[in-house]
Amino acid sequence: QVQLVESGGGLVQPGGSLRLSCAASGIIFSVYTMGWYRQAPGKQRELVADITRGGNTYYSDSVKGRFTISRDNTKNTVDLQMNNLKPEDTAVYFCSAGRTAYWGQGTQVTVSS
């Protein structure tokens, strides 16, 4: 069974940082593009960042320069380092594998003073 389990979400003040981690099992991790999506209240789910098996990265314009996605193929994990967080980053963050083929359960990130 494919499982993607996120951790690291929480409450942080504007300007703060969080690091999300996603642990994958049930897939040959190294061959999958891995990504982070988010869904804010009243909004559609959007791609935040992804990383291919070769390490090529993509970032949405809204997070470019603030977030960094990385993967460790020896640990089957993908991380999202989030710096200089803004209230508009508040959302449920979802780990994905194979673009949108598989999803984690989501982890809440709340940015509020």
Backbone as JSON Lines, residues from 0, in Angstrom:
{"i":0,"aa":"Q","n":[0.84,-1.19,0.0],"ca":[0.0,0.0,0.0],"c":[0.88,1.25,0.0]}
{"i":1,"aa":"V","n":[0.52,2.2,-0.84],"ca":[1.26,3.44,-0.9],"c":[0.85,4.32,0.27]}
{"i":2,"aa":"Q","n":[1.85,4.82,0.97],"ca":[1.6,5.74,2.06],"c":[2.55,6.92,1.98]}
{"i":3,"aa":"L","n":[1.99,8.11,2.12],"ca":[2.75,9.34,2.23],"c":[2.33,10.0,3.53]}
{"i":4,"aa":"V","n":[3.27,10.18,4.43],"ca":[2.96,10.69,5.76],"c":[3.74,11.97,6.0]}
{"i":5,"aa":"E","n":[3.0,13.07,6.15],"ca":[3.61,14.37,6.38],"c":[3.8,14.62,7.87]}
{"i":6,"aa":"S","n":[4.79,15.42,8.17],"ca":[5.01,15.88,9.53],"c":[5.63,17.27,9.48]}
{"i":7,"aa":"G","n":[5.59,17.98,10.59],"ca":[6.25,19.26,10.71],"c":[5.36,20.48,10.66]}
{"i":8,"aa":"G","n":[4.08,20.29,10.39],"ca":[3.19,21.43,10.36],"c":[2.95,22.0,11.74]}
{"i":9,"aa":"G","n":[2.33,23.16,11.77],"ca":[2.05,23.79,13.03],"c":[1.73,25.26,12.88]}
{"i":10,"aa":"L","n":[1.76,25.95,14.0],"ca":[1.48,27.38,14.08],"c":[2.78,28.15,14.16]}
{"i":11,"aa":"V","n":[2.91,29.16,13.33],"ca":[4.12,29.97,13.32],"c":[3.75,31.42,13.06]}
{"i":12,"aa":"Q","n":[4.56,32.34,13.57],"ca":[4.31,33.76,13.35],"c":[4.81,34.19,11.98]}
{"i":13,"aa":"P","n":[4.22,35.26,11.43],"ca":[4.74,35.78,10.17],"c":[6.23,36.06,10.27]}
{"i":14,"aa":"G","n":[6.95,35.69,9.22],"ca":[8.39,35.82,9.2],"c":[9.13,34.6,9.72]}
{"i":15,"aa":"G","n":[8.41,33.68,10.31],"ca":[9.02,32.49,10.86],"c":[9.25,31.42,9.83]}
{"i":16,"aa":"S","n":[9.73,30.28,10.29],"ca":[10.08,29.17,9.42],"c":[9.5,27.87,9.94]}
{"i":17,"aa":"L","n":[9.23,26.98,9.02],"ca":[8.84,25.61,9.31],"c":[9.49,24.71,8.29]}
{"i":18,"aa":"R","n":[9.72,23.47,8.7],"ca":[10.21,22.46,7.78],"c":[9.24,21.29,7.79]}
{"i":19,"aa":"L","n":[8.65,21.02,6.64],"ca":[7.77,19.89,6.47],"c":[8.54,18.71,5.93]}
{"i":20,"aa":"S","n":[8.16,17.53,6.36],"ca":[8.78,16.31,5.87],"c":[7.7,15.32,5.47]}
{"i":21,"aa":"C","n":[7.98,14.56,4.43],"ca":[7.06,13.53,3.94],"c":[7.83,12.24,3.79]}
{"i":22,"aa":"A","n":[7.37,11.21,4.46],"ca":[7.97,9.89,4.36],"c":[7.09,8.99,3.5]}
{"i":23,"aa":"A","n":[7.68,8.41,2.48],"ca":[6.94,7.59,1.52],"c":[7.27,6.12,1.7]}
{"i":24,"aa":"S","n":[6.26,5.29,1.48],"ca":[6.44,3.85,1.47],"c":[5.5,3.24,0.44]}
{"i":25,"aa":"G","n":[5.82,2.04,-0.01],"ca":[4.97,1.36,-0.96],"c":[5.2,1.73,-2.41]}
{"i":26,"aa":"I","n":[6.2,2.56,-2.67],"ca":[6.56,2.94,-4.03],"c":[8.06,2.83,-4.2]}
{"i":27,"aa":"I","n":[8.48,2.72,-5.44],"ca":[9.9,2.83,-5.73],"c":[10.19,4.33,-5.76]}
{"i":28,"aa":"F","n":[10.54,4.84,-4.62],"ca":[10.57,6.28,-4.38],"c":[11.43,7.02,-5.39]}
{"i":29,"aa":"S","n":[12.56,6.44,-5.72],"ca":[13.56,7.16,-6.51],"c":[13.09,7.51,-7.91]}
{"i":30,"aa":"V","n":[12.05,6.85,-8.42],"ca":[11.61,7.1,-9.8],"c":[10.48,8.12,-9.88]}
{"i":31,"aa":"Y","n":[9.94,8.55,-8.76],"ca":[8.77,9.42,-8.76],"c":[9.13,10.89,-8.58]}
{"i":32,"aa":"T","n":[8.47,11.72,-9.39],"ca":[8.44,13.13,-9.06],"c":[7.64,13.31,-7.77]}
{"i":33,"aa":"M","n":[8.2,14.04,-6.84],"ca":[7.56,14.3,-5.56],"c":[7.21,15.78,-5.47]}
{"i":34,"aa":"G","n":[6.12,16.07,-4.81],"ca":[5.69,17.46,-4.75],"c":[4.99,17.81,-3.46]}
{"i":35,"aa":"W","n":[4.86,19.11,-3.27],"ca":[4.06,19.68,-2.2],"c":[2.98,20.56,-2.82]}
{"i":36,"aa":"Y","n":[1.76,20.3,-2.43],"ca":[0.61,21.12,-2.79],"c":[0.03,21.72,-1.52]}
{"i":37,"aa":"R","n":[-0.77,22.74,-1.7],"ca":[-1.47,23.3,-0.55],"c":[-2.87,23.73,-0.95]}
{"i":38,"aa":"Q","n":[-3.74,23.73,0.03],"ca":[-5.1,24.17,-0.18],"c":[-5.51,25.06,0.99]}
{"i":39,"aa":"A","n":[-5.77,26.31,0.68],"ca":[-6.21,27.28,1.66],"c":[-7.73,27.3,1.7]}
{"i":40,"aa":"P","n":[-8.29,27.79,2.8],"ca":[-9.75,27.85,2.89],"c":[-10.36,28.62,1.73]}
{"i":41,"aa":"G","n":[-11.35,28.03,1.07],"ca":[-12.03,28.68,-0.03],"c":[-11.28,28.72,-1.33]}
{"i":42,"aa":"K","n":[-10.14,28.04,-1.41],"ca":[-9.33,28.07,-2.61],"c":[-9.08,26.66,-3.13]}
{"i":43,"aa":"Q","n":[-8.71,26.58,-4.4],"ca":[-8.36,25.31,-5.0],"c":[-6.97,24.87,-4.55]}
{"i":44,"aa":"R","n":[-6.75,23.58,-4.62],"ca":[-5.44,23.05,-4.32],"c":[-4.45,23.5,-5.39]}
{"i":45,"aa":"E","n":[-3.29,23.94,-4.96],"ca":[-2.29,24.45,-5.88],"c":[-0.94,23.81,-5.64]}
{"i":46,"aa":"L","n":[-0.19,23.67,-6.72],"ca":[1.16,23.16,-6.63],"c":[2.07,24.22,-6.05]}
{"i":47,"aa":"V","n":[2.79,23.87,-5.01],"ca":[3.75,24.76,-4.37],"c":[5.14,24.53,-4.93]}
{"i":48,"aa":"A","n":[5.56,23.29,-4.97],"ca":[6.89,22.93,-5.44],"c":[6.92,21.46,-5.76]}
{"i":49,"aa":"D","n":[7.76,21.08,-6.7],"ca":[8.02,19.67,-6.92],"c":[9.47,19.44,-7.3]}
{"i":50,"aa":"I","n":[9.85,18.19,-7.27],"ca":[11.23,17.82,-7.54],"c":[11.23,16.47,-8.24]}
{"i":51,"aa":"T","n":[11.93,16.41,-9.36],"ca":[11.98,15.18,-10.13],"c":[12.98,14.22,-9.53]}
{"i":52,"aa":"R","n":[12.97,13.02,-10.08],"ca":[13.92,12.02,-9.59],"c":[15.36,12.43,-9.84]}
{"i":53,"aa":"G","n":[15.57,13.3,-10.82],"ca":[16.9,13.81,-11.09],"c":[17.27,15.04,-10.31]}
{"i":54,"aa":"G","n":[16.34,15.56,-9.5],"ca":[16.64,16.7,-8.66],"c":[16.26,18.05,-9.24]}
{"i":55,"aa":"N","n":[15.6,18.07,-10.39],"ca":[15.14,19.33,-10.94],"c":[13.93,19.82,-10.16]}
{"i":56,"aa":"T","n":[13.9,21.11,-9.85],"ca":[12.87,21.67,-8.99],"c":[12.02,22.7,-9.71]}
{"i":57,"aa":"Y","n":[10.8,22.83,-9.22],"ca":[9.87,23.85,-9.66],"c":[9.26,24.5,-8.43]}
{"i":58,"aa":"Y","n":[9.06,25.81,-8.5],"ca":[8.39,26.55,-7.44],"c":[7.34,27.47,-8.02]}
{"i":59,"aa":"S","n":[6.24,27.58,-7.34],"ca":[5.26,28.57,-7.73],"c":[5.82,29.97,-7.46]}
{"i":60,"aa":"D","n":[5.33,30.94,-8.21],"ca":[5.83,32.3,-8.05],"c":[5.64,32.82,-6.63]}
{"i":61,"aa":"S","n":[4.59,32.4,-5.97],"ca":[4.28,32.93,-4.66],"c":[5.26,32.49,-3.58]}
{"i":62,"aa":"V","n":[5.97,31.39,-3.82],"ca":[6.89,30.88,-2.8],"c":[8.34,30.93,-3.25]}
{"i":63,"aa":"K","n":[8.58,31.26,-4.49],"ca":[9.94,31.27,-5.02],"c":[10.83,32.19,-4.2]}
{"i":64,"aa":"G","n":[11.98,31.68,-3.82],"ca":[12.91,32.44,-3.01],"c":[12.72,32.28,-1.52]}
{"i":65,"aa":"R","n":[11.58,31.73,-1.1],"ca":[11.3,31.53,0.31],"c":[11.28,30.06,0.7]}
{"i":66,"aa":"F","n":[10.83,29.2,-0.2],"ca":[10.7,27.78,0.07],"c":[11.76,27.01,-0.7]}
{"i":67,"aa":"T","n":[12.17,25.89,-0.13],"ca":[13.11,25.0,-0.78],"c":[12.64,23.56,-0.64]}
{"i":68,"aa":"I","n":[12.52,22.87,-1.76],"ca":[12.15,21.47,-1.74],"c":[13.4,20.62,-1.93]}
{"i":69,"aa":"S","n":[13.45,19.51,-1.25],"ca":[14.58,18.6,-1.36],"c":[14.1,17.17,-1.16]}
{"i":70,"aa":"R","n":[14.9,16.23,-1.61],"ca":[14.55,14.83,-1.43],"c":[15.78,14.04,-1.05]}
{"i":71,"aa":"D","n":[15.55,12.96,-0.34],"ca":[16.61,12.05,0.05],"c":[16.16,10.66,-0.38]}
{"i":72,"aa":"N","n":[16.73,10.17,-1.47],"ca":[16.31,8.9,-2.02],"c":[16.77,7.71,-1.18]}
{"i":73,"aa":"T","n":[17.72,7.93,-0.27],"ca":[18.14,6.86,0.62],"c":[17.19,6.7,1.8]}
{"i":74,"aa":"K","n":[16.44,7.74,2.11],"ca":[15.49,7.7,3.22],"c":[14.04,7.72,2.76]}
{"i":75,"aa":"N","n":[13.81,7.85,1.45],"ca":[12.46,7.95,0.9],"c":[11.67,9.1,1.53]}
{"i":76,"aa":"T","n":[12.32,10.25,1.58],"ca":[11.67,11.42,2.14],"c":[11.81,12.62,1.2]}
{"i":77,"aa":"V","n":[10.83,13.49,1.27],"ca":[10.88,14.77,0.59],"c":[10.51,15.84,1.61]}
{"i":78,"aa":"D","n":[11.3,16.91,1.63],"ca":[11.12,17.97,2.6],"c":[10.76,19.28,1.92]}
{"i":79,"aa":"L","n":[10.13,20.15,2.68],"ca":[9.86,21.5,2.23],"c":[10.27,22.47,3.32]}
{"i":80,"aa":"Q","n":[11.36,23.16,3.1],"ca":[11.81,24.19,4.02],"c":[11.1,25.49,3.66]}
{"i":81,"aa":"M","n":[10.38,26.05,4.62],"ca":[9.57,27.24,4.39],"c":[10.11,28.36,5.28]}
{"i":82,"aa":"N","n":[10.61,29.4,4.65],"ca":[11.15,30.55,5.36],"c":[10.33,31.79,5.07]}
{"i":83,"aa":"N","n":[10.48,32.78,5.95],"ca":[9.76,34.05,5.8],"c":[8.28,33.82,5.51]}
{"i":84,"aa":"L","n":[7.67,33.03,6.35],"ca":[6.28,32.66,6.13],"c":[5.35,33.86,6.26]}
{"i":85,"aa":"K","n":[4.31,33.85,5.45],"ca":[3.33,34.91,5.4],"c":[1.95,34.35,5.74]}
{"i":86,"aa":"P","n":[1.05,35.2,6.22],"ca":[-0.3,34.7,6.51],"c":[-0.95,34.0,5.33]}
{"i":87,"aa":"E","n":[-0.68,34.45,4.12],"ca":[-1.26,33.82,2.95],"c":[-0.7,32.44,2.66]}
{"i":88,"aa":"D","n":[0.33,32.02,3.38],"ca":[0.82,30.65,3.28],"c":[-0.02,29.68,4.1]}
{"i":89,"aa":"T","n":[-0.92,30.19,4.9],"ca":[-1.77,29.33,5.72],"c":[-2.59,28.41,4.82]}
{"i":90,"aa":"A","n":[-2.47,27.12,5.06],"ca":[-3.14,26.12,4.24],"c":[-2.88,24.74,4.82]}
{"i":91,"aa":"V","n":[-3.6,23.77,4.3],"ca":[-3.23,22.38,4.5],"c":[-2.26,22.01,3.39]}
{"i":92,"aa":"Y","n":[-1.12,21.49,3.78],"ca":[-0.07,21.12,2.84],"c":[-0.08,19.61,2.64]}
{"i":93,"aa":"F","n":[-0.08,19.22,1.37],"ca":[-0.16,17.82,0.99],"c":[1.1,17.39,0.26]}
{"i":94,"aa":"C","n":[1.63,16.26,0.64],"ca":[2.7,15.62,-0.08],"c":[2.11,14.8,-1.23]}
{"i":95,"aa":"S","n":[2.77,14.81,-2.38],"ca":[2.3,14.05,-3.53],"c":[3.43,13.25,-4.14]}
{"i":96,"aa":"A","n":[3.05,12.15,-4.77],"ca":[3.98,11.32,-5.53],"c":[3.42,11.09,-6.91]}
{"i":97,"aa":"G","n":[4.31,11.05,-7.9],"ca":[3.87,10.84,-9.28],"c":[2.96,11.94,-9.76]}
{"i":98,"aa":"R","n":[3.35,13.18,-9.49],"ca":[2.56,14.37,-9.78],"c":[1.34,14.39,-8.87]}
{"i":99,"aa":"T","n":[0.21,13.82,-9.34],"ca":[-0.99,13.79,-8.52],"c":[-1.54,12.38,-8.33]}
{"i":100,"aa":"A","n":[-0.69,11.38,-8.54],"ca":[-1.13,10.0,-8.46],"c":[-1.42,9.55,-7.03]}
{"i":101,"aa":"Y","n":[-0.61,10.03,-6.09],"ca":[-0.73,9.62,-4.7],"c":[-0.64,10.85,-3.82]}
{"i":102,"aa":"W","n":[-1.36,10.79,-2.7],"ca":[-1.45,11.93,-1.78],"c":[-1.25,11.5,-0.35]}
{"i":103,"aa":"G","n":[-0.63,12.37,0.41],"ca":[-0.61,12.21,1.85],"c":[-1.89,12.75,2.46]}
{"i":104,"aa":"Q","n":[-1.97,12.65,3.77],"ca":[-3.18,13.05,4.48],"c":[-3.28,14.55,4.69]}
{"i":105,"aa":"G","n":[-2.19,15.24,4.54],"ca":[-2.15,16.67,4.73],"c":[-1.72,17.06,6.12]}
{"i":106,"aa":"T","n":[-1.06,18.2,6.22],"ca":[-0.66,18.75,7.5],"c":[-0.95,20.24,7.5]}
{"i":107,"aa":"Q","n":[-1.5,20.72,8.6],"ca":[-1.92,22.11,8.7],"c":[-0.74,23.02,8.99]}
{"i":108,"aa":"V","n":[-0.63,24.08,8.21],"ca":[0.31,25.16,8.47],"c":[-0.49,26.43,8.67]}
{"i":109,"aa":"T","n":[-0.32,27.04,9.82],"ca":[-1.02,28.28,10.14],"c":[0.0,29.35,10.45]}
{"i":110,"aa":"V","n":[-0.07,30.46,9.72],"ca":[0.83,31.59,9.91],"c":[0.0,32.75,10.43]}
{"i":111,"aa":"S","n":[0.21,33.08,11.69],"ca":[-0.64,34.08,12.32],"c":[0.09,34.69,13.51]}
{"i":112,"aa":"S","n":[-0.1,35.99,13.69],"ca":[0.47,36.68,14.83],"c":[-0.49,36.66,16.02]}
